[in-house]
Amino acid sequence: MNITPSTGTSVPVSGANEVPPQQAAENRAVIKAVKAVNQTEMFGQDNHLSFQRDPASQRMVIQVINSQTQQVVLQIPPEYVLALAEDLKQQEANADPCKTA
């Protein structure tokens, strides 16, 4: 899911038509909340809030983006945390379940 309410548009993720009705209602609530936050200029006059799904980890990422430069001012979780989570996931996948310590 990519929610960019400052432009008033959202870009659907592949398989977006398969979203259950309850999840779709929750998504609409998040979009409405993000639009409300952006209208208050809580993050500054030149910044807007954005929610995106990280393609590698499939985790939601919250970004504060400068509208003029398109630079990410703040990201939660930070890139290094996403990379660490991905590394741990790969280590778990590569671990031999029959091996004992």
MDAnalysis code that builds the backbone (N, CA, C; Angstrom):
import MDAnalysis as mda
import numpy as np

u = mda.Universe.empty(303, n_residues=101, atom_resindex=np.repeat(np.arange(101), 3), trajectory=True)
u.add_TopologyAttr("name", ["N", "CA", "C"] * 101)
u.add_TopologyAttr("resid", np.arange(1, 102))
u.add_TopologyAttr("resname", ["MET", "ASN", "ILE", "THR", "PRO", "SER", "THR", "GLY", "THR", "SER", "VAL", "PRO", "VAL", "SER", "GLY", "ALA", "ASN", "GLU", "VAL", "PRO", "PRO", "GLN", "GLN", "ALA", "ALA", "GLU", "ASN", "ARG", "ALA", "VAL", "ILE", "LYS", "ALA", "VAL", "LYS", "ALA", "VAL", "ASN", "GLN", "THR", "GLU", "MET", "PHE", "GLY", "GLN", "ASP", "ASN", "HIS", "LEU", "SER", "PHE", "GLN", "ARG", "ASP", "PRO", "ALA", "SER", "GLN", "ARG", "MET", "VAL", "ILE", "GLN", "VAL", "ILE", "ASN", "SER", "GLN", "THR", "GLN", "GLN", "VAL", "VAL", "LEU", "GLN", "ILE", "PRO", "PRO", "GLU", "TYR", "VAL", "LEU", "ALA", "LEU", "ALA", "GLU", "ASP", "LEU", "LYS", "GLN", "GLN", "GLU", "ALA", "ASN", "ALA", "ASP", "PRO", "CYS", "LYS", "THR", "ALA"])
u.atoms.positions = np.array([
    [0.843, -1.163, 0.000],
    [0.000, 0.000, 0.000],
    [0.890, 1.228, 0.000],
    [0.558, 2.182, -0.801],
    [1.291, 3.438, -0.837],
    [0.281, 4.542, -0.671],
    [0.337, 5.256, 0.441],
    [-0.609, 6.315, 0.712],
    [0.140, 7.623, 0.669],
    [-0.188, 8.460, -0.295],
    [0.438, 9.768, -0.389],
    [-0.665, 10.811, -0.469],
    [-1.273, 11.135, 0.678],
    [-2.429, 12.007, 0.678],
    [-2.143, 13.449, 0.326],
    [-0.885, 13.880, 0.367],
    [-0.615, 15.272, 0.025],
    [-0.957, 15.554, -1.419],
    [-0.898, 14.539, -2.271],
    [-1.268, 14.724, -3.666],
    [-2.702, 14.305, -3.925],
    [-3.303, 13.656, -2.926],
    [-4.676, 13.227, -3.071],
    [-4.822, 11.946, -3.865],
    [-3.703, 11.276, -4.156],
    [-3.780, 10.034, -4.910],
    [-3.122, 8.924, -4.120],
    [-3.502, 7.711, -4.430],
    [-2.837, 6.560, -3.846],
    [-2.573, 5.566, -4.949],
    [-1.469, 4.853, -4.814],
    [-1.085, 3.876, -5.814],
    [-1.310, 2.499, -5.219],
    [-2.182, 1.680, -5.822],
    [-2.449, 0.368, -5.245],
    [-1.283, -0.584, -5.446],
    [-1.132, -1.503, -4.509],
    [-0.129, -2.547, -4.582],
    [-0.735, -3.710, -5.341],
    [0.108, -4.535, -5.986],
    [-0.420, -5.693, -6.688],
    [-1.226, -6.542, -5.729],
    [-2.349, -7.022, -6.197],
    [-3.235, -7.815, -5.364],
    [-4.143, -6.964, -4.489],
    [-4.217, -5.665, -4.764],
    [-5.023, -4.770, -3.947],
    [-6.503, -5.124, -4.019],
    [-6.945, -5.760, -5.081],
    [-8.346, -6.148, -5.210],
    [-8.698, -7.280, -4.259],
    [-7.712, -7.942, -3.688],
    [-7.934, -9.081, -2.807],
    [-8.024, -8.674, -1.340],
    [-8.113, -7.392, -1.056],
    [-8.156, -6.912, 0.322],
    [-9.541, -7.213, 0.907],
    [-9.567, -7.857, 2.079],
    [-10.849, -8.131, 2.722],
    [-11.567, -6.829, 3.077],
    [-12.894, -6.838, 3.143],
    [-13.653, -5.608, 3.423],
    [-13.234, -4.905, 4.709],
    [-12.950, -5.674, 5.770],
    [-12.548, -5.042, 7.028],
    [-11.209, -4.327, 6.870],
    [-10.264, -4.954, 6.151],
    [-8.956, -4.335, 5.923],
    [-9.109, -3.088, 5.061],
    [-9.995, -3.145, 4.066],
    [-10.235, -1.979, 3.210],
    [-10.775, -0.815, 4.031],
    [-11.659, -1.106, 4.987],
    [-12.198, -0.061, 5.858],
    [-11.091, 0.537, 6.720],
    [-10.198, -0.318, 7.232],
    [-9.079, 0.172, 8.035],
    [-8.146, 1.033, 7.179],
    [-7.912, 0.613, 5.936],
    [-7.058, 1.385, 5.027],
    [-7.656, 2.764, 4.777],
    [-8.977, 2.819, 4.582],
    [-9.626, 4.115, 4.358],
    [-9.490, 5.008, 5.590],
    [-9.576, 4.401, 6.773],
    [-9.427, 5.171, 8.008],
    [-8.018, 5.740, 8.123],
    [-7.010, 4.946, 7.748],
    [-5.618, 5.421, 7.785],
    [-5.435, 6.567, 6.788],
    [-5.971, 6.409, 5.592],
    [-5.858, 7.460, 4.574],
    [-6.486, 8.756, 5.076],
    [-7.650, 8.644, 5.679],
    [-8.336, 9.821, 6.207],
    [-7.512, 10.479, 7.307],
    [-6.921, 9.666, 8.189],
    [-6.108, 10.207, 9.278],
    [-4.853, 10.900, 8.755],
    [-4.213, 10.301, 7.750],
    [-2.997, 10.897, 7.175],
    [-3.340, 12.228, 6.510],
    [-4.444, 12.267, 5.798],
    [-4.872, 13.533, 5.173],
    [-5.103, 14.605, 6.225],
    [-5.740, 14.227, 7.337],
    [-6.001, 15.185, 8.407],
    [-4.701, 15.699, 9.011],
    [-3.745, 14.797, 9.236],
    [-2.451, 15.212, 9.794],
    [-1.733, 16.147, 8.825],
    [-1.742, 15.816, 7.540],
    [-1.059, 16.658, 6.557],
    [-1.698, 18.041, 6.458],
    [-3.004, 18.126, 6.634],
    [-3.675, 19.426, 6.565],
    [-3.312, 20.314, 7.742],
    [-2.961, 19.707, 8.872],
    [-2.588, 20.505, 10.043],
    [-1.167, 21.032, 9.945],
    [-0.405, 20.548, 8.975],
    [0.995, 20.922, 8.809],
    [1.794, 20.627, 10.080],
    [1.441, 19.535, 10.742],
    [2.099, 19.132, 11.984],
    [3.596, 18.897, 11.782],
    [3.979, 18.455, 10.596],
    [5.380, 18.153, 10.312],
    [6.068, 19.295, 9.578],
    [5.437, 20.442, 9.549],
    [6.004, 21.605, 8.888],
    [5.239, 21.934, 7.618],
    [5.378, 23.139, 7.189],
    [4.641, 23.618, 6.022],
    [5.091, 22.917, 4.739],
    [6.366, 22.557, 4.665],
    [6.902, 21.957, 3.449],
    [6.988, 20.436, 3.510],
    [6.494, 19.816, 4.566],
    [6.603, 18.370, 4.735],
    [5.237, 17.704, 4.716],
    [5.231, 16.426, 4.317],
    [3.995, 15.649, 4.379],
    [4.300, 14.227, 4.846],
    [3.284, 13.592, 5.392],
    [3.382, 12.243, 5.926],
    [3.030, 11.249, 4.830],
    [3.768, 10.144, 4.789],
    [3.532, 9.111, 3.782],
    [3.668, 7.740, 4.428],
    [2.758, 6.824, 4.081],
    [2.839, 5.428, 4.508],
    [3.127, 4.601, 3.274],
    [4.104, 3.712, 3.380],
    [4.438, 2.827, 2.265],
    [4.774, 1.456, 2.811],
    [4.579, 0.442, 1.983],
    [4.985, -0.913, 2.369],
    [6.358, -1.167, 1.771],
    [7.314, -1.530, 2.638],
    [8.654, -1.855, 2.175],
    [8.574, -3.129, 1.338],
    [9.058, -3.096, 0.081],
    [8.922, -4.264, -0.792],
    [9.693, -5.491, -0.305],
    [10.819, -5.304, 0.332],
    [11.630, -6.444, 0.769],
    [11.038, -7.123, 2.005],
    [10.654, -6.334, 3.000],
    [10.186, -6.903, 4.262],
    [8.671, -6.987, 4.370],
    [7.974, -6.290, 3.493],
    [6.512, -6.204, 3.537],
    [6.015, -5.540, 4.825],
    [6.843, -4.710, 5.438],
    [6.459, -3.976, 6.643],
    [6.052, -2.561, 6.257],
    [5.156, -1.991, 7.044],
    [4.748, -0.613, 6.796],
    [5.862, 0.329, 7.237],
    [6.096, 1.336, 6.428],
    [7.121, 2.339, 6.700],
    [6.438, 3.704, 6.687],
    [6.693, 4.488, 7.714],
    [6.155, 5.834, 7.813],
    [7.280, 6.799, 7.472],
    [6.989, 7.729, 6.561],
    [8.009, 8.706, 6.162],
    [7.446, 10.112, 6.256],
    [8.295, 11.040, 6.684],
    [8.009, 12.457, 6.574],
    [8.875, 12.936, 5.417],
    [8.233, 13.468, 4.376],
    [8.919, 13.830, 3.140],
    [8.798, 15.327, 2.899],
    [9.905, 15.956, 2.533],
    [9.900, 17.355, 2.154],
    [9.237, 17.458, 0.784],
    [8.168, 18.218, 0.691],
    [7.398, 18.329, -0.548],
    [8.166, 19.011, -1.671],
    [9.083, 19.898, -1.331],
    [9.830, 20.629, -2.352],
    [10.977, 19.807, -2.923],
    [11.718, 19.122, -2.057],
    [12.906, 18.387, -2.501],
    [12.654, 16.893, -2.681],
    [11.520, 16.395, -2.160],
    [11.178, 14.969, -2.149],
    [12.167, 14.141, -1.319],
    [12.936, 14.790, -0.452],
    [13.851, 14.082, 0.439],
    [13.096, 13.554, 1.645],
    [13.497, 12.381, 2.116],
    [12.919, 11.808, 3.324],
    [13.565, 12.498, 4.516],
    [12.762, 13.188, 5.311],
    [13.234, 13.901, 6.489],
    [13.340, 12.945, 7.672],
    [12.368, 12.030, 7.795],
    [12.315, 11.075, 8.891],
    [11.653, 9.803, 8.388],
    [12.154, 8.663, 8.819],
    [11.552, 7.386, 8.439],
    [11.478, 6.485, 9.654],
    [10.315, 5.841, 9.823],
    [10.105, 4.897, 10.918],
    [9.539, 3.613, 10.319],
    [10.170, 2.471, 10.490],
    [11.501, 2.264, 11.045],
    [12.564, 2.726, 10.058],
    [13.742, 3.074, 10.565],
    [14.829, 3.525, 9.693],
    [15.295, 2.404, 8.756],
    [15.992, 2.785, 7.700],
    [16.491, 1.824, 6.705],
    [17.350, 0.741, 7.352],
    [18.206, 1.135, 8.306],
    [19.100, 0.137, 8.892],
    [18.312, -0.927, 9.666],
    [17.183, -0.569, 10.258],
    [16.360, -1.539, 10.969],
    [15.707, -2.501, 9.981],
    [15.232, -1.978, 8.843],
    [14.657, -2.839, 7.809],
    [15.705, -3.814, 7.271],
    [16.928, -3.312, 7.060],
    [18.007, -4.166, 6.559],
    [18.367, -5.240, 7.593],
    [18.420, -4.862, 8.860],
    [18.717, -5.812, 9.926],
    [17.645, -6.894, 9.999],
    [16.384, -6.501, 9.912],
    [15.283, -7.473, 9.945],
    [15.363, -8.432, 8.762],
    [15.720, -7.918, 7.601],
    [15.851, -8.763, 6.404],
    [17.012, -9.742, 6.572],
    [18.130, -9.270, 7.121],
    [19.280, -10.157, 7.365],
    [18.922, -11.266, 8.345],
    [18.221, -10.921, 9.417],
    [17.813, -11.929, 10.396],
    [16.864, -12.949, 9.773],
    [15.986, -12.469, 8.926],
    [15.044, -13.363, 8.243],
    [15.798, -14.341, 7.342],
    [16.809, -13.858, 6.636],
    [17.602, -14.721, 5.761],
    [18.420, -15.717, 6.581],
    [18.950, -15.286, 7.719],
    [19.720, -16.188, 8.578],
    [18.825, -17.309, 9.111],
    [17.599, -16.976, 9.475],
    [16.662, -17.997, 9.946],
    [16.354, -18.994, 8.837],
    [16.177, -18.496, 7.623],
    [15.856, -19.359, 6.489],
    [17.028, -20.284, 6.162],
    [18.253, -19.821, 6.380],
    [19.439, -20.610, 6.062],
    [19.863, -21.549, 7.195],
    [19.284, -21.353, 8.374],
    [19.669, -22.180, 9.516],
    [19.191, -23.605, 9.310],
    [20.008, -24.544, 9.734],
    [19.674, -25.961, 9.626],
    [18.871, -26.370, 10.849],
    [17.584, -26.737, 10.702],
    [16.776, -27.069, 11.880],
    [17.244, -28.326, 12.602],
    [18.020, -29.183, 11.958],
    [18.506, -30.415, 12.589],
    [19.768, -30.181, 13.408],
    [20.416, -29.041, 13.209],
    [21.671, -28.722, 13.895],
    [21.393, -28.346, 15.339],
    [22.184, -28.875, 16.262],
    [22.049, -28.509, 17.675],
    [23.276, -27.728, 18.111],
    [23.101, -26.845, 19.074],
    [24.202, -25.997, 19.516],
    [25.033, -26.652, 20.567],
])
